[in-house]
Amino acid sequence: MAFKKLLVIILTLIVMSTKALASNGIIVVKIDGLISPSVAEFSINEIHGANASLEELIVIQLDTFGGLNTSMRKIIRAIQSSEIPVVSFISPGGSRVASAGTFIAIASHIIAMEPGTNIGAAYPMNFMVSDSGEQKEAIEDKVINDSSAYIRSLAKQRGRNEHWAELSVRKNVSISAEEAKRLNIIDLVVANLDSLILALDKREVNLKGNIVKLNTLKRNIIFKEMSFWQRILDIISSPNIFYILMMLGLVGLFLELSNPGLILPGVIGSTCLILALYAMQTLPINYLGLLLIILGGVFLIAELYVMNYGLLPISGFSSISGAISIILGSIMLIDSEDPTMQISKVTFYSTLGMTFLISIGSIYLAKKTHQLRTTTGIEGLLGEIGVVKETLNLEGRVLIHGETWKAESNTIISTGEEVSVEAVKGLKIKVKRANK
């Protein structure tokens, strides 16, 4: 009995100490822009961390046009498994929540919006394919039906307007904060974060069948931000940044191959390509377009090697083929009809222009170098003019480029006469009298 009492006391102390260590604060995280794997990782870690430290609630401040389907579903699973309330707050004024962001908001326990914001437009355009015909229609119908069923289930779980939720997918509708409140899409319309915290106090939330009353007044507000590397990975998930990184990578490797030993272009190029490979998993990439770009790079690299083997007549064909492949591949690269997932025209033209300018410049310099007569080493001595320093009677000494060489000749050549180099035999040269 004494042991049991001791055990009960120890367990009670553990529970009390755990509660004492809990901050019972309000965690605020911000999702701004593309919902990418790095954003998903950040959000999920904060939700799990808030649960582990027994915080009062977590607020996800949203301003997003959407993102990757897999990242969205990971965040939603974390929200659904949360033991503390998750609040989606569409803020500041002028913000929007569309596509994947709408799904995340609908899945949250509470949705609040600032005046001047909008929600909806959940049509899964960034998941569409570029195929045509019946196959495209079949795939699109499958994606839309799946998305509609998913958002209806999320809305039903939170007691929201299921019909409108489905319309946001099928008809791509978007509504203001006030209209969303009237249609039972959201719970609150508030002016700012302070007003939200005030409005949430004493509000009851259904957490997996358990009714929890919030106590938000006089709670510490803790703002969480993405780490440096998470921010970097989030930035490169942009289609524009991805395209720039990929082309810089190709240019860097091209410069390294055209000028072996520079090292820096190769290092920069390899780093850019690795970052671009990461971004590829967040974007709807058309791999045929990617293959054409790689093929174009191969053609440009081949340009350097056909010159080295003296195949100059076909070198121009290689350059033209490479340019055409890169242009076509760049046009086809992003497989999405969503304008937010496209490469901007400014980025497209400027990056292509830079790529071709550097590549053509490197090829031009390589051709010039290839056409120049060798002026260094043994081959560089052939045909050079020197002055006899010691009379050549079969053998003697000749001064060439400030260096004295042991020389031989078939004729006698007097000191001070000019000679030209016919051949190089080890450390000895063969010369003849120079033609005046």
Sine and cosine of phi, psi and omega as CSV:
sin_phi,cos_phi,sin_psi,cos_psi,sin_omega,cos_omega
0.00,0.00,-0.67,0.75,0.01,-1.00
-0.88,0.48,-0.61,0.79,0.01,-1.00
-0.91,0.41,-0.67,0.75,0.00,-1.00
-0.90,0.43,-0.68,0.74,0.03,-1.00
-0.89,0.46,-0.66,0.75,0.04,-1.00
-0.89,0.47,-0.65,0.76,0.02,-1.00
-0.90,0.44,-0.67,0.74,0.03,-1.00
-0.89,0.46,-0.67,0.74,0.01,-1.00
-0.89,0.46,-0.69,0.73,-0.01,-1.00
-0.90,0.45,-0.71,0.70,0.01,-1.00
-0.89,0.45,-0.63,0.77,0.03,-1.00
-0.89,0.45,-0.68,0.74,0.02,-1.00
-0.90,0.43,-0.60,0.80,0.02,-1.00
-0.90,0.43,-0.72,0.69,0.01,-1.00
-0.88,0.47,-0.70,0.72,-0.01,-1.00
-0.90,0.43,-0.62,0.78,0.01,-1.00
-0.93,0.36,-0.58,0.81,0.04,-1.00
-0.89,0.45,-0.70,0.72,0.02,-1.00
-0.92,0.39,-0.56,0.83,0.01,-1.00
-0.93,0.37,-0.58,0.82,0.01,-1.00
-0.96,0.28,-0.38,0.93,-0.01,-1.00
-0.92,0.39,0.68,-0.73,-0.03,-1.00
-0.99,0.11,-0.36,0.93,-0.05,-1.00
0.76,0.66,0.61,0.79,0.01,-1.00
-1.00,-0.06,-0.08,-1.00,0.05,-1.00
-0.91,-0.41,0.90,-0.43,-0.02,-1.00
-1.00,0.01,0.76,-0.65,0.02,-1.00
-0.86,-0.50,0.88,-0.48,0.08,-1.00
-0.89,-0.46,0.45,-0.89,-0.09,-1.00
-0.86,-0.51,0.80,-0.60,0.15,-0.99
-0.93,-0.37,0.93,-0.36,-0.08,-1.00
-0.77,-0.64,0.95,-0.30,0.00,-1.00
0.96,-0.29,-0.52,-0.86,-0.10,-0.99
-0.93,0.38,0.72,-0.69,0.11,-0.99
-0.99,0.10,0.99,-0.14,-0.11,-0.99
-0.93,-0.38,0.11,-0.99,0.06,-1.00
-0.83,0.56,-0.60,0.80,0.02,-1.00
-0.93,0.38,-0.64,0.77,0.07,-1.00
-0.91,0.42,-0.66,0.75,0.03,-1.00
-0.89,0.46,-0.71,0.70,0.02,-1.00
-0.86,0.51,-0.71,0.70,0.01,-1.00
-0.88,0.48,-0.76,0.65,-0.04,-1.00
-0.89,0.45,-0.72,0.69,-0.02,-1.00
-0.89,0.45,-0.69,0.73,0.03,-1.00
-0.87,0.49,-0.64,0.77,-0.01,-1.00
-0.94,0.33,-0.61,0.79,0.06,-1.00
-0.90,0.44,-0.72,0.69,0.03,-1.00
-0.90,0.43,-0.64,0.76,0.02,-1.00
-0.90,0.43,-0.65,0.76,0.03,-1.00
-0.90,0.43,-0.61,0.79,0.07,-1.00
-0.92,0.39,-0.67,0.75,-0.03,-1.00
-0.91,0.42,-0.59,0.81,-0.01,-1.00
-1.00,-0.06,0.16,0.99,0.09,-1.00
0.83,0.56,0.74,0.67,0.04,-1.00
-0.95,0.32,0.31,-0.95,-0.01,-1.00
-0.92,0.40,-0.73,0.68,0.05,-1.00
-0.24,-0.97,0.16,-0.99,0.06,-1.00
-0.80,-0.60,0.73,-0.68,0.01,-1.00
-0.95,-0.31,0.83,-0.56,0.09,-1.00
-0.98,-0.21,0.94,-0.33,0.01,-1.00
-0.99,0.10,0.90,-0.44,-0.17,-0.99
-0.95,-0.33,0.69,-0.72,0.21,-0.98
-0.42,-0.91,1.00,0.04,-0.15,-0.99
-0.56,-0.83,0.57,-0.82,0.08,-1.00
-1.00,-0.04,-0.03,1.00,0.03,-1.00
0.80,-0.60,-0.34,-0.94,-0.01,-1.00
0.22,-0.97,-0.46,-0.89,-0.12,-0.99
-0.97,0.23,0.72,-0.69,-0.04,-1.00
-0.86,0.51,-0.71,0.71,-0.03,-1.00
-0.90,0.44,-0.64,0.77,0.04,-1.00
-0.91,0.41,-0.66,0.75,0.03,-1.00
-0.86,0.51,-0.73,0.69,-0.04,-1.00
-0.92,0.39,-0.55,0.83,0.06,-1.00
-0.90,0.43,-0.68,0.73,0.03,-1.00
-0.90,0.44,-0.68,0.73,0.00,-1.00
-0.89,0.45,-0.65,0.76,0.04,-1.00
-0.88,0.47,-0.62,0.79,0.04,-1.00
-0.91,0.40,-0.62,0.78,0.05,-1.00
-0.90,0.43,-0.71,0.71,-0.05,-1.00
-0.92,0.39,-0.49,0.87,0.00,-1.00
-1.00,0.00,-0.05,1.00,-0.06,-1.00
-0.92,0.38,0.66,-0.75,0.06,-1.00
-1.00,-0.02,-0.09,1.00,0.09,-1.00
-0.86,-0.51,0.43,-0.90,-0.04,-1.00
-0.89,0.45,0.64,-0.77,0.10,-1.00
-0.92,-0.39,0.83,-0.55,-0.04,-1.00
-0.94,-0.35,0.82,-0.58,0.15,-0.99
-1.00,-0.07,0.84,-0.55,-0.04,-1.00
-0.86,-0.51,0.94,-0.33,-0.01,-1.00
-0.99,0.13,0.96,-0.29,-0.16,-0.99
-0.34,-0.94,0.39,-0.92,-0.04,1.00
-0.98,0.18,-0.11,-0.99,0.03,-1.00
-0.83,0.56,0.68,-0.73,-0.08,-1.00
1.00,-0.08,-0.13,0.99,0.01,-1.00
-0.97,0.23,0.25,-0.97,0.05,-1.00
-0.64,-0.77,0.41,-0.91,0.15,-0.99
-0.78,-0.62,0.89,-0.45,-0.05,-1.00
-0.73,-0.69,0.25,-0.97,0.10,-0.99
0.77,0.63,-0.83,-0.55,-0.05,-1.00
-0.86,0.51,-0.52,0.85,0.03,-1.00
-0.89,0.46,-0.58,0.81,0.04,-1.00
-0.90,0.44,-0.66,0.75,0.04,-1.00
-0.87,0.49,-0.71,0.71,-0.01,-1.00
-0.89,0.46,-0.68,0.73,0.01,-1.00
-0.89,0.45,-0.73,0.68,-0.01,-1.00
-0.87,0.49,-0.56,0.83,-0.03,-1.00
-0.97,0.26,-0.31,0.95,-0.06,-1.00
-0.95,0.32,0.40,-0.92,0.01,-1.00
-0.92,0.38,-0.58,0.82,0.01,-1.00
-0.67,-0.74,0.65,-0.76,0.10,-1.00
-0.87,-0.49,0.76,-0.64,0.08,-1.00
-0.79,-0.62,0.53,-0.85,0.00,-1.00
-0.71,-0.71,0.56,-0.83,0.17,-0.99
-0.99,0.12,0.47,-0.88,0.12,-0.99
-0.86,0.52,0.60,-0.80,-0.01,-1.00
1.00,0.07,0.21,0.98,0.08,-1.00
-0.92,-0.39,0.22,-0.98,0.02,-1.00
-0.62,-0.79,0.36,-0.93,-0.03,-1.00
-0.66,-0.75,0.55,-0.83,0.05,-1.00
0.74,-0.67,-0.59,-0.80,0.01,-1.00
0.75,0.66,0.82,0.58,-0.09,-1.00
-0.99,-0.13,0.25,0.97,0.05,-1.00
-0.86,0.51,0.80,-0.59,-0.14,-0.99
-0.98,0.19,0.88,0.48,-0.03,-1.00
-0.90,0.44,-0.61,0.79,-0.04,-1.00
-0.96,0.29,-0.03,1.00,0.08,-1.00
-0.97,-0.25,-0.05,1.00,-0.04,-1.00
-0.95,0.30,0.30,-0.95,0.01,-1.00
-0.94,-0.34,0.32,-0.95,-0.05,-1.00
-1.00,-0.04,0.01,1.00,0.04,-1.00
-0.90,0.45,0.30,-0.96,0.02,-1.00
-0.86,-0.51,0.26,-0.96,0.07,-1.00
1.00,0.05,-0.37,-0.93,-0.09,-1.00
-0.90,0.43,-0.57,0.82,0.00,-1.00
-0.88,0.47,-0.68,0.73,0.02,-1.00
-0.88,0.47,-0.73,0.68,-0.01,-1.00
-0.87,0.49,-0.65,0.76,-0.01,-1.00
-0.90,0.43,-0.69,0.72,0.00,-1.00
-0.92,0.40,-0.70,0.72,0.00,-1.00
-0.89,0.46,-0.67,0.74,0.04,-1.00
-0.87,0.49,-0.65,0.76,0.01,-1.00
-0.89,0.45,-0.72,0.70,-0.01,-1.00
-0.90,0.43,-0.71,0.70,-0.02,-1.00
-0.90,0.43,-0.69,0.72,0.01,-1.00
-0.89,0.45,-0.67,0.74,0.03,-1.00
-0.89,0.45,-0.71,0.70,-0.01,-1.00
-0.91,0.41,-0.63,0.77,0.01,-1.00
-0.90,0.44,-0.71,0.70,0.02,-1.00
-0.90,0.44,-0.62,0.79,-0.03,-1.00
-0.92,0.40,-0.73,0.68,-0.04,-1.00
-0.95,0.33,-0.52,0.85,0.09,-1.00
-0.90,0.44,-0.66,0.75,0.01,-1.00
-0.91,0.41,-0.61,0.79,0.03,-1.00
-0.91,0.40,-0.69,0.73,0.01,-1.00
-0.90,0.43,-0.66,0.75,0.02,-1.00
-0.90,0.44,-0.66,0.75,0.00,-1.00
-0.86,0.51,-0.59,0.81,-0.05,-1.00
-0.98,-0.18,0.09,1.00,0.02,-1.00
0.94,0.33,0.55,0.83,-0.01,-1.00
-0.98,-0.20,0.08,-1.00,-0.05,-1.00
-0.94,0.34,0.98,-0.20,-0.06,-1.00
-0.93,0.37,-0.62,0.79,-0.03,-1.00
-0.88,0.47,-0.73,0.68,0.01,-1.00
-0.91,0.42,-0.64,0.77,0.01,-1.00
-0.83,0.56,-0.67,0.74,0.02,-1.00
-0.93,0.36,-0.62,0.78,0.04,-1.00
-0.88,0.47,-0.56,0.83,0.01,-1.00
-0.89,0.45,-0.42,0.91,0.05,-1.00
-1.00,0.02,-0.80,0.60,-0.12,-0.99
-0.96,0.29,-0.64,0.77,-0.05,-1.00
-0.96,-0.28,-0.05,1.00,0.06,-1.00
0.87,0.49,0.55,0.83,-0.04,-1.00
-0.97,0.23,0.49,-0.87,0.05,-1.00
-0.66,-0.75,0.64,-0.76,-0.07,-1.00
-0.73,-0.68,0.30,-0.95,-0.01,-1.00
-0.98,0.21,0.14,-0.99,0.00,-1.00
-0.88,0.47,-0.71,0.70,-0.04,-1.00
-0.90,0.44,-0.67,0.74,0.01,-1.00
-0.93,0.37,-0.61,0.79,0.04,-1.00
-0.89,0.45,-0.60,0.80,0.05,-1.00
-0.92,0.38,-0.65,0.76,-0.02,-1.00
-0.92,0.40,-0.57,0.82,-0.04,-1.00
-1.00,0.02,0.14,0.99,0.02,-1.00
0.89,0.46,0.66,0.76,0.11,-0.99
-1.00,-0.08,-0.66,0.75,-0.01,-1.00
-0.88,-0.48,0.13,-0.99,-0.05,-1.00
-0.97,-0.24,-0.56,0.83,-0.13,-0.99
-0.63,-0.77,0.55,-0.84,0.22,-0.97
-0.88,-0.48,0.91,-0.40,-0.09,-1.00
-0.76,-0.64,0.36,-0.93,-0.11,-0.99
-0.98,0.18,-0.54,0.84,-0.05,-1.00
-0.30,-0.96,-0.08,-1.00,-0.05,-1.00
-0.91,0.42,-0.65,0.76,0.02,-1.00
-0.88,0.48,-0.67,0.75,0.03,-1.00
-0.91,0.42,-0.60,0.80,0.04,-1.00
-0.89,0.46,-0.74,0.67,-0.01,-1.00
-0.88,0.48,-0.63,0.77,0.04,-1.00
-0.91,0.42,-0.68,0.73,-0.03,-1.00
-0.93,0.36,-0.46,0.89,-0.03,-1.00
-0.98,0.20,-0.31,0.95,-0.05,-1.00
-0.88,0.48,0.74,-0.67,-0.01,-1.00
0.93,0.35,0.13,0.99,0.03,-1.00
-0.98,0.21,0.64,-0.77,-0.01,-1.00
-1.00,-0.09,0.68,-0.73,-0.03,-1.00
-0.79,-0.62,0.68,-0.73,0.04,-1.00
-1.00,0.04,0.93,-0.37,0.03,-1.00
-0.93,-0.37,1.00,-0.09,0.02,-1.00
0.81,0.58,0.68,0.73,0.03,-1.00
1.00,-0.03,-0.21,0.98,0.04,-1.00
-0.98,-0.18,0.76,-0.65,0.01,-1.00
-1.00,0.04,0.86,-0.51,-0.02,-1.00
-0.90,-0.44,0.76,-0.65,0.05,-1.00
-0.99,-0.11,0.83,-0.56,-0.04,-1.00
-0.97,0.23,0.56,-0.83,0.08,-1.00
-0.76,-0.65,1.00,0.03,-0.17,-0.99
-0.99,-0.15,-0.21,0.98,-0.04,-1.00
-0.95,0.30,0.60,-0.80,0.04,-1.00
0.86,0.52,0.51,0.86,0.09,-1.00
-0.99,-0.14,0.57,-0.82,0.08,-1.00
-0.93,0.36,0.75,-0.66,0.07,-1.00
-0.99,-0.13,0.88,-0.48,-0.08,-1.00
-0.92,-0.40,0.91,-0.41,0.02,-1.00
-1.00,0.01,0.78,-0.62,0.00,-1.00
-0.95,-0.33,0.68,-0.73,0.01,-1.00
-0.83,-0.56,0.40,-0.91,0.04,-1.00
-0.93,0.38,0.53,-0.85,0.07,-1.00
-0.93,0.36,0.19,-0.98,-0.02,-1.00
-0.84,0.54,-0.73,0.68,-0.04,-1.00
-0.94,0.33,-0.55,0.83,0.08,-1.00
-0.90,0.43,-0.62,0.78,0.05,-1.00
-0.90,0.43,-0.68,0.73,0.02,-1.00
-0.87,0.49,-0.73,0.68,0.00,-1.00
-0.91,0.41,-0.53,0.85,0.05,-1.00
-0.94,0.35,-0.65,0.76,-0.01,-1.00
-0.90,0.44,-0.69,0.73,-0.06,-1.00
-0.96,0.29,-0.15,0.99,0.05,-1.00
-0.97,0.24,-0.13,0.99,0.07,-1.00
-0.94,0.34,0.67,-0.74,0.03,-1.00
-0.83,0.56,-0.63,0.78,-0.01,-1.00
-0.91,0.41,-0.73,0.69,0.00,-1.00
-0.91,0.42,-0.66,0.75,0.04,-1.00
-0.85,0.53,-0.72,0.70,-0.03,-1.00
-0.90,0.43,-0.68,0.74,0.03,-1.00
-0.88,0.47,-0.71,0.70,0.00,-1.00
-0.88,0.48,-0.69,0.73,-0.02,-1.00
-0.90,0.44,-0.71,0.71,-0.01,-1.00
-0.94,0.35,-0.60,0.80,0.08,-1.00
-0.89,0.46,-0.62,0.78,0.04,-1.00
-0.88,0.47,-0.71,0.70,0.02,-1.00
-0.90,0.43,-0.68,0.74,0.01,-1.00
-0.90,0.43,-0.66,0.75,0.00,-1.00
-0.88,0.48,-0.71,0.70,0.03,-1.00
-0.92,0.40,-0.60,0.80,0.03,-1.00
-0.89,0.45,-0.70,0.71,0.02,-1.00
-0.90,0.44,-0.63,0.78,0.00,-1.00
-0.91,0.42,-0.67,0.74,0.00,-1.00
-0.94,0.33,-0.54,0.84,0.01,-1.00
-0.98,0.20,-0.38,0.93,0.03,-1.00
-0.72,-0.69,0.95,0.30,-0.06,-1.00
-0.83,0.56,0.69,-0.72,0.03,-1.00
0.98,-0.22,-0.16,0.99,0.03,-1.00
-0.92,0.38,-0.56,0.83,0.08,-1.00
0.94,0.34,-0.82,0.57,-0.08,-1.00
-0.83,0.56,-0.77,0.64,0.04,-1.00
-0.85,0.52,-0.60,0.80,0.02,-1.00
-0.91,0.42,-0.67,0.74,0.01,-1.00
-0.90,0.43,-0.74,0.67,0.01,-1.00
-0.89,0.45,-0.70,0.71,0.00,-1.00
-0.87,0.49,-0.71,0.71,0.00,-1.00
-0.90,0.44,-0.67,0.74,0.02,-1.00
-0.88,0.47,-0.71,0.71,0.01,-1.00
-0.89,0.47,-0.65,0.76,0.00,-1.00
-0.92,0.39,-0.61,0.79,0.04,-1.00
-0.90,0.44,-0.70,0.72,0.04,-1.00
-0.90,0.43,-0.62,0.78,0.03,-1.00
-0.90,0.43,-0.60,0.80,0.04,-1.00
-0.89,0.46,-0.61,0.79,0.07,-1.00
-0.89,0.45,-0.72,0.69,-0.04,-1.00
-0.89,0.45,-0.46,0.89,-0.04,-1.00
-0.86,0.50,-0.51,0.86,-0.04,-1.00
-0.97,0.26,-0.20,0.98,-0.01,-1.00
-0.98,-0.19,-0.11,0.99,-0.12,-0.99
-0.85,-0.53,0.48,-0.87,0.05,-1.00
-0.98,0.20,1.00,0.09,-0.11,-0.99
-1.00,0.07,0.72,-0.69,0.17,-0.99
-1.00,0.03,0.94,-0.34,-0.12,-0.99
-0.95,0.31,-0.33,0.95,0.13,-0.99
-0.92,0.39,-0.69,0.73,0.07,-1.00
-0.88,0.47,-0.67,0.74,0.03,-1.00
-0.89,0.46,-0.66,0.75,0.02,-1.00
-0.90,0.44,-0.63,0.78,0.04,-1.00
-0.90,0.43,-0.63,0.78,0.03,-1.00
-0.91,0.42,-0.70,0.72,0.04,-1.00
-0.88,0.47,-0.67,0.74,0.03,-1.00
-0.89,0.46,-0.65,0.76,0.06,-1.00
-0.88,0.48,-0.65,0.76,0.06,-1.00
-0.89,0.46,-0.63,0.78,0.04,-1.00
-0.90,0.45,-0.67,0.74,0.03,-1.00
-0.88,0.48,-0.68,0.73,0.00,-1.00
-0.92,0.40,-0.63,0.77,0.06,-1.00
-0.91,0.41,-0.62,0.78,0.03,-1.00
-0.88,0.48,-0.50,0.87,0.04,-1.00
-0.83,0.56,-0.62,0.78,-0.01,-1.00
-0.92,0.38,-0.63,0.78,-0.10,-1.00
-0.98,0.18,-0.56,0.83,0.04,-1.00
-0.92,0.40,-0.48,0.88,0.09,-1.00
-0.93,0.38,-0.64,0.77,-0.03,-1.00
-0.90,0.44,-0.45,0.89,0.02,-1.00
-0.99,-0.15,0.18,0.98,0.07,-1.00
0.96,0.27,0.33,0.95,-0.01,-1.00
-1.00,-0.04,0.80,0.60,-0.09,-1.00
-0.89,0.46,-0.55,0.83,0.00,-1.00
-0.87,0.50,-0.51,0.86,-0.04,-1.00
-0.99,-0.17,-0.03,1.00,-0.03,-1.00
-0.92,0.40,-0.61,0.79,0.03,-1.00
-0.89,0.45,-0.62,0.78,0.06,-1.00
-0.87,0.50,-0.64,0.77,0.00,-1.00
-0.90,0.43,-0.68,0.73,0.01,-1.00
-0.90,0.43,-0.72,0.70,-0.01,-1.00
-0.90,0.44,-0.69,0.72,0.02,-1.00
-0.88,0.47,-0.66,0.75,0.02,-1.00
-0.89,0.46,-0.69,0.72,0.00,-1.00
-0.89,0.45,-0.70,0.71,-0.01,-1.00
-0.90,0.44,-0.67,0.74,0.00,-1.00
-0.89,0.46,-0.69,0.72,-0.01,-1.00
-0.91,0.41,-0.67,0.74,0.01,-1.00
-0.89,0.45,-0.76,0.66,0.00,-1.00
-0.89,0.45,-0.67,0.74,0.02,-1.00
-0.89,0.45,-0.62,0.79,0.02,-1.00
-0.91,0.41,-0.62,0.78,0.03,-1.00
-0.91,0.41,-0.61,0.79,-0.07,-1.00
-1.00,-0.01,-0.06,1.00,-0.24,-0.97
-0.87,0.49,-0.74,0.67,-0.04,-1.00
-1.00,-0.05,0.88,-0.48,-0.06,-1.00
-1.00,-0.10,0.96,0.29,0.00,-1.00
-0.35,-0.94,0.56,-0.83,0.08,-1.00
-1.00,-0.07,-0.07,1.00,0.00,-1.00
-0.96,0.27,0.87,-0.50,-0.01,-1.00
-0.85,0.52,-0.52,0.86,-0.02,-1.00
-0.95,0.32,-0.27,0.96,-0.01,-1.00
-0.98,-0.20,0.11,0.99,-0.04,-1.00
-1.00,-0.06,0.39,-0.92,0.12,-0.99
-0.98,0.18,0.79,-0.62,-0.03,-1.00
-0.91,0.42,0.45,-0.89,-0.01,-1.00
-0.89,0.46,-0.62,0.79,0.01,-1.00
-0.88,0.48,-0.74,0.67,0.02,-1.00
-0.90,0.44,-0.66,0.75,-0.04,-1.00
-0.87,0.49,-0.81,0.59,-0.08,-1.00
-0.94,0.33,-0.66,0.75,-0.04,-1.00
-0.93,0.38,-0.65,0.76,0.00,-1.00
-0.93,0.36,-0.69,0.72,0.06,-1.00
-0.88,0.48,-0.69,0.72,0.01,-1.00
-0.87,0.50,-0.71,0.71,0.03,-1.00
-0.88,0.47,-0.69,0.73,-0.02,-1.00
-0.87,0.49,-0.76,0.65,-0.03,-1.00
-0.94,0.35,-0.59,0.81,0.01,-1.00
-0.88,0.47,-0.74,0.68,0.00,-1.00
-0.92,0.39,-0.68,0.74,-0.04,-1.00
-0.91,0.41,-0.73,0.68,0.01,-1.00
-0.90,0.43,-0.65,0.76,0.05,-1.00
-0.87,0.49,-0.68,0.74,0.02,-1.00
-0.91,0.41,-0.66,0.75,0.03,-1.00
-0.90,0.43,-0.67,0.75,0.01,-1.00
-0.88,0.48,-0.72,0.69,0.02,-1.00
-0.90,0.43,-0.61,0.79,0.03,-1.00
-0.90,0.43,-0.64,0.77,0.04,-1.00
-0.90,0.43,-0.69,0.72,0.02,-1.00
-0.87,0.49,-0.68,0.73,0.02,-1.00
-0.90,0.43,-0.63,0.77,0.00,-1.00
-0.90,0.43,-0.55,0.83,-0.05,-1.00
-0.99,0.15,-0.31,0.95,-0.01,-1.00
-0.95,0.30,0.59,-0.80,0.08,-1.00
-0.95,0.30,0.63,-0.77,-0.01,-1.00
-0.89,0.46,0.76,-0.65,-0.04,-1.00
-0.88,-0.48,0.07,1.00,0.02,-1.00
-0.79,-0.61,0.31,-0.95,0.01,-1.00
0.96,0.29,-0.24,-0.97,-0.04,-1.00
-0.91,0.42,-0.68,0.73,-0.02,-1.00
-0.89,0.45,-0.47,0.88,-0.01,-1.00
-0.94,0.35,-0.30,0.95,0.00,-1.00
-0.98,0.18,-0.43,0.90,-0.06,-1.00
-0.88,0.48,0.80,-0.60,0.01,-1.00
1.00,0.09,-0.09,1.00,-0.01,-1.00
-0.95,0.30,0.49,-0.87,-0.02,-1.00
-0.99,-0.14,0.75,-0.66,0.05,-1.00
-0.76,-0.65,0.07,-1.00,-0.01,-1.00
-0.87,-0.50,0.72,-0.69,0.01,-1.00
-0.94,0.34,0.83,-0.56,0.03,-1.00
-0.98,-0.19,-0.36,0.93,0.03,-1.00
-0.63,-0.78,0.86,-0.52,-0.13,-0.99
-0.69,0.72,0.78,-0.63,0.00,-1.00
-1.00,0.06,0.97,-0.25,0.12,-0.99
-0.88,-0.47,0.98,0.18,-0.22,-0.98
0.97,0.26,-0.76,0.65,0.04,-1.00
-0.73,-0.68,0.40,-0.91,0.02,-1.00
-0.02,-1.00,-0.37,-0.93,0.00,-1.00
-0.77,-0.64,0.60,-0.80,-0.06,-1.00
-0.76,-0.65,0.64,-0.77,0.04,-1.00
-0.99,-0.16,0.87,-0.50,0.02,-1.00
-0.73,-0.69,0.84,-0.55,0.02,-1.00
0.81,0.58,0.62,0.79,0.04,-1.00
0.98,0.20,0.07,1.00,0.01,-1.00
-0.90,-0.45,0.62,-0.79,0.02,-1.00
-1.00,-0.08,0.82,-0.58,-0.02,-1.00
-0.90,-0.43,0.58,-0.82,0.17,-0.99
-0.97,0.24,0.80,-0.60,-0.13,-0.99
-0.76,-0.65,0.34,-0.94,0.09,-1.00
-0.72,-0.70,0.43,-0.90,-0.04,-1.00
-0.50,-0.86,0.47,-0.88,0.04,-1.00
-0.98,0.18,-0.24,0.97,0.00,-1.00
-0.80,-0.60,0.27,-0.96,0.05,-1.00
-0.99,0.14,0.80,-0.60,0.01,-1.00
-0.80,-0.60,0.82,-0.58,-0.11,-0.99
-0.97,0.23,0.33,-0.94,0.06,-1.00
-0.86,0.51,0.70,-0.71,0.02,-1.00
1.00,-0.09,-0.26,0.97,0.02,-1.00
-0.98,0.22,0.45,-0.90,0.03,-1.00
-1.00,0.00,0.60,-0.80,0.01,-1.00
-0.71,-0.70,0.37,-0.93,0.08,-1.00
-0.89,-0.46,0.51,-0.86,-0.07,-1.00
-0.99,0.10,0.81,-0.58,0.04,-1.00
-1.00,-0.09,-0.62,0.78,-0.07,-1.00
-0.40,-0.92,0.32,-0.95,0.05,-1.00
-0.84,-0.54,0.84,-0.55,0.02,-1.00
-0.87,-0.49,1.00,0.00,-0.06,-1.00
0.92,0.40,-0.89,-0.46,0.04,-1.00
-0.99,-0.16,0.23,0.97,0.01,-1.00
-0.85,-0.53,0.59,-0.81,0.01,-1.00
-0.89,-0.45,0.48,-0.88,0.10,-1.00
-0.96,-0.28,0.77,-0.64,-0.09,-1.00
-0.80,-0.61,0.24,-0.97,0.13,-0.99
-0.64,-0.77,0.30,-0.96,0.01,-1.00
-0.89,0.46,0.77,-0.64,-0.04,-1.00
-0.93,0.35,0.62,-0.79,0.06,-1.00
-0.97,0.25,0.80,-0.61,0.01,-1.00
-0.97,0.24,0.00,0.00,0.00,0.00
